[in-house]
Amino acid sequence: MQVQRAPRLPPCRWHVLTARRSAVNRIACGTPALGGQLVVTTLVRDGVLQLGLRAVLATASVVSEVTHCENWDEVEVALRSSPVDIIFLHESDYSSDCGVPDDVRGLRPKVLLLLSDTGIDENILAGPFPPDGFLVQGELTATAVEDALQRMAGGEVPMPASLARVLLERASGPGRIRRRRDAALTGRENEVLLLLAEGLSNKQIARRLKIS
């Protein structure tokens, strides 16, 4: 057992779950601030990013527990073991065609996607299971992570301003070539992108566009 201590917070207790090939690190953090009830699972393979996320999430006031996984096998173990509110994934491990598995409650966790840069693959947005929030690797800070988690808990779709600008430029720029299907986006797709850039949730977008 390894004990991690954070400033001004009770110590975190480290537990180890045995997966098929390696271990899942589960951290039950100190009692969160009022309203902080999120259970988070991460799958970010880069070692430096992993260390940063461990430090940030262990002290985030909105997080009650975080499980750090090394692969999808471990993610499935975590989902079968306990309820998960948000999965923090790097874009290299995400497919919008498949989404993520349901947790032990039979509910799909929300996905907070970490992008390498603002050049997001439009297939990620166009798939049947688009992410519920976005962060950009070069702009990753403790404040950005906690703000994104809080907004997702409130039903919003957080994204950095830099990413929102890129999406708006793609949607409205004259004569721009869209990479997906090598064709221009439809009017409805433009509307979805604009509403997504405003931070609306999937349900709010559906209501705005009168989609059942």
Residue pairs with C-beta under 8 A, 6 or more apart in sequence:
1 13
1 14
1 15
1 16
2 14
3 11
3 12
3 13
3 14
4 11
4 12
4 14
4 27
4 54
4 58
5 11
5 12
6 12
6 29
6 30
6 58
6 59
7 59
9 29
9 30
9 58
9 59
10 29
10 30
10 31
11 30
12 27
12 28
12 29
12 30
12 58
13 27
13 28
14 25
14 26
14 27
15 25
15 26
15 27
15 28
16 23
16 24
16 25
16 26
17 23
17 24
17 26
17 74
17 77
17 78
17 81
19 73
19 74
19 77
20 73
20 77
21 71
21 73
22 70
22 71
22 74
23 74
24 67
24 68
24 69
24 70
24 74
24 77
24 78
25 67
25 68
26 65
26 66
26 67
26 68
26 78
27 54
27 57
27 58
27 65
27 66
27 67
27 68
28 64
28 65
29 57
29 58
29 59
29 63
29 64
29 65
29 66
31 64
32 38
32 60
32 61
32 62
32 63
32 64
33 61
33 62
35 62
36 60
36 61
36 62
36 63
36 64
37 62
37 64
37 85
38 62
38 63
38 64
38 85
38 86
38 149
38 153
39 63
39 64
39 65
39 66
39 67
39 82
39 83
39 84
39 85
39 86
40 57
40 63
40 65
40 66
40 67
40 84
40 85
40 86
40 87
40 88
40 149
41 66
41 67
41 68
41 69
41 75
41 78
41 79
41 84
41 86
41 87
41 88
41 109
42 50
42 53
42 57
42 66
42 67
42 68
42 69
42 87
42 88
42 89
43 69
43 70
43 71
43 72
43 74
43 75
43 87
43 88
43 89
43 90
43 93
44 50
44 53
44 88
44 89
44 90
44 114
45 70
45 71
45 90
45 92
45 93
46 90
49 90
49 114
49 137
49 140
50 68
52 140
53 68
53 88
53 145
54 66
54 68
55 142
56 142
56 145
56 146
57 63
57 66
57 88
57 145
58 66
59 142
60 142
60 145
60 146
60 149
61 146
62 146
62 149
62 150
62 153
63 149
65 82
67 78
67 84
69 75
69 77
69 78
72 93
75 87
75 100
75 101
76 101
78 84
79 100
79 101
79 102
79 103
79 104
79 109
80 103
80 104
81 104
82 103
82 104
83 103
83 104
83 105
83 107
84 103
84 109
85 109
85 110
85 153
86 109
86 110
86 111
86 112
86 132
86 149
86 152
86 153
87 100
87 109
87 110
87 111
87 112
88 112
88 114
89 100
89 111
89 112
89 113
89 114
89 131
90 113
90 114
90 116
91 113
91 114
91 115
91 116
91 120
91 121
91 124
92 116
94 111
94 113
94 124
94 131
95 127
96 123
96 124
96 125
96 126
96 127
96 128
96 129
96 130
96 131
97 127
97 128
97 129
98 129
99 108
99 111
99 128
99 129
100 108
100 109
100 111
100 129
101 108
102 108
103 109
110 132
110 133
110 152
111 129
111 131
111 132
111 133
112 131
112 132
112 133
112 134
112 135
112 148
112 149
112 152
112 158
113 124
113 131
113 133
113 134
113 135
114 135
114 136
114 137
114 140
115 134
115 135
115 136
115 137
115 163
116 136
116 137
117 136
117 137
117 138
118 136
118 160
118 162
118 163
118 166
119 166
120 134
120 163
120 166
120 167
121 179
122 170
122 178
122 179
122 180
123 180
124 130
124 131
125 167
125 192
125 193
125 196
126 180
126 189
130 202
132 152
132 157
132 201
132 202
133 148
133 151
133 152
133 156
133 157
133 158
133 159
134 148
134 157
134 158
134 159
134 160
134 163
135 144
135 145
135 148
135 158
135 159
135 160
136 160
136 162
136 163
139 160
139 162
144 160
147 158
148 158
151 157
151 158
151 199
152 158
155 201
155 203
155 204
156 199
156 200
156 201
157 196
157 199
157 200
157 201
157 202
158 199
159 167
159 196
159 197
159 199
164 197
167 193
167 196
167 197
168 193
168 194
168 197
169 176
170 176
170 178
170 185
170 193
171 185
171 189
171 190
171 193
171 194
172 190
176 184
177 184
178 184
178 185
185 193
188 209
191 209
192 205
192 209
195 204
195 205
195 208
195 209
196 205
200 208
205 211
206 212
